[in-house]
Amino acid sequence: MMDAEDLTVSDRASPAETDAICRAVLTTIWSDLDGFIIDLTDLGDTPDTAAAVAALAPYRGRTLFRRRPTQEADIELGKHGDADATVLEAVLALATRTQASHGFSVDLGGIAYGVDDAGTSCYFLLTAAQRTEVDGRLRDLGMSPDLLVPEP
């Protein structure tokens, strides 16, 4: 298992800053994740999220008896080739709007990305190199990396 730091978003961060932090973290770690699950409940009903939900349709399971799509997309990364970039764009559009999204890493031993309750609860497990990259992305956006803090 790799050495990594448990992080979260500072209470000082605005919703827009939280969204930017979640996007920066997810963009940075996406290629290191083995799987990603996102809850799509009630997200397909608005024009600004409908396209992203539709892009994730191939990753939705089916209920056992009704054969309807489930409310979550379960994405196995690294197995979909070129689709990963398209899927990442869809996930980024929903990152802080969903009730739950979680990214898993075998190398890190579990959840490396967890954003729940429309971005009000965030958890990230980042290696030193990933943290440096995220900090750079935040600086490029004119944000302070100090908004990403150790998990209490």
Salt bridges, closest charged atoms under 4 A:
GLU5 OE1 - ARG131 NH1 3.91
ASP19 OD2 - ARG23 NE 3.04
ASP48 OD2 - ARG97 NH1 2.49
GLU76 OE1 - LYS79 NZ 3.07
ASP116 OD1 - HIS102 NE2 3.19
GLU133 OE2 - ARG137 NH2 2.82
ASP135 OD1 - ARG131 NE 2.87
